[in-house]
Structure formats: C-alpha cells, structure tokens
C-alpha cells in the first residue's frame, strides 16, 4: 500500500477530520474568534496525570482551519501541559511527514485554542485568545495578529502578499492602510518597541486604538442607557475623520431615537476623544 504524501495527509484530514465535535467530559475549554463576527473555534481537552488524554474541537465558519486542527488534536494527545504550550506550525508539519509550512494557514487557530484551554485549566491569564486581539479587518473579523503571523510564518513582505494570505482588506478596503505598519512592526522589532513606547507616552492613536478608546467611553457613559431603550449601536470603522457605526434594535423603527442616540454618541466623542471626529451611520 502506497504511503500518502504530506499534502495528501493534510487533504485527508480536511476530508475526514479526526476528533471533531464536543468533548462532553472536557477538563478545560479554549475559545478563539467570535461568533458575533461569524468565525470561531472551540478547543476541548481532557487532562489526567498532568497529560492531555483527549482533545476535540468545534469550528464555526472557518473551514480552512479544520485540517490543521484535526492534526493538532492528534499531536496534543499524550503531551504534558508544558509540551502542549510549545506546539505550533513545526509540530503539525512534522506530524504530516514534513509538510511545507506555507500550505497551512498563517495563524493556526488550533494552537490558540489549545493554549487557551491549557491556560484555563491552569487558571492562568489567557493571552492568546484572538477575541482579545485588536481586529484589523472588520469585514471578515481578521485580527492584527493574523497579519503578524502571515509575516513571520509565511514570509509576507508586502501588503499584496498579506492580503492574499489572510483575506484582510478584501472587503471595504479601509484596513489596507494599516497593513504596511503591521509589516514594519513585525519585521523590525525595534520599530515596534519604539511605537509601543510612544503609545505609552502619548496615549492610544490610530484607527483601531481610537475605536477602542471610543468603545470604552461608550461602555462607561452610554451603554446602560441605550440598553434600557433597546438601542444597539456597533462601532464599525474609523477613517480618521468619521466614526462609522451600525444601528439596530429599537433604532430600526424609531428614527427620532436613532438621531438622538447618534447625536449623544458624537457629543461624547467630541468631548472625550477628539472634537474633530464626527459620526456616520
């Protein structure tokens, strides 16, 4: 019987994924992504005697992650927690008999999910959960870390290569302007350190950082009042001049309330963030 090549093995995992589904007796669970955005992965582990005895997973709208996740569950079983923390692209490729790492997704959600589950088991801070990472592409829920992984692992050096590898920037295109900066920060560590130091000194700046500052202000000042009125406002993007939002809930039917809520939001932004910023629905 002919042995399958590494590529054929990967394709076999895509066609016949192993260990897929919910692990009912899971010791810990790690979540990656966002059901709200639409893409998510849940990684289950059973731990006994300091080792992972079972590993299963569920994926939601991220089929490109299935094959690698299937492989990683096989790799993880039998590993100690310390060994599991070190698993990444190299171990997945080795398990497949020497697969070229470029054939895997730039960021393996399975690795993030496994690390998140291990951290949950050890009651540690979950630093790898993609839900905590700033989103670069709002259209497709692609995080900044996904772009960094495309640069580190796949060797992307241009915006076009990053877009091709990750899909970021293929929606509205607003986030394309931020990709060169992420490439520079990833390929030039000193530049990243300098940027971080500047940010610490001067406070958050940039598209994503501005949206995060606005979201914190909204959560502190406006969210509770909006909730009682059934108003839902989602911060969608920022082009440097206007904050773009999506409205739903009671605001769909009540135009007067919608105008009042947007005016309230704009007033907050001008008072606490930047008086030159407006709001656009």
Secondary structure, DSSP 4 states (H G I P E B T S, - for coil): -PPPPHHHHHHHHHHS-SSBS--TT-SEEEEEEETTTTEEEEEEEEEETTEEEEEEEEEES-GGGHHHHHHHHHHHTT-BHHHHTT--HHHHHHHTTS--GGGS-SS-HHHHHHHHHHHHHTT------GGGSPEEETTTTEEHHHHHHHHHTT---SHHHHHHHH-TTSSS-TTHHHHHHHHHHHH-HHHHHHHHHHHHHH---SHHHHHHHHHHHHHHHTHHHHHHHTEEEEEEEE-SSEEEEEEEEGGGT-HHHHHHHHHHHHHHHHHHT-TT-EEE-
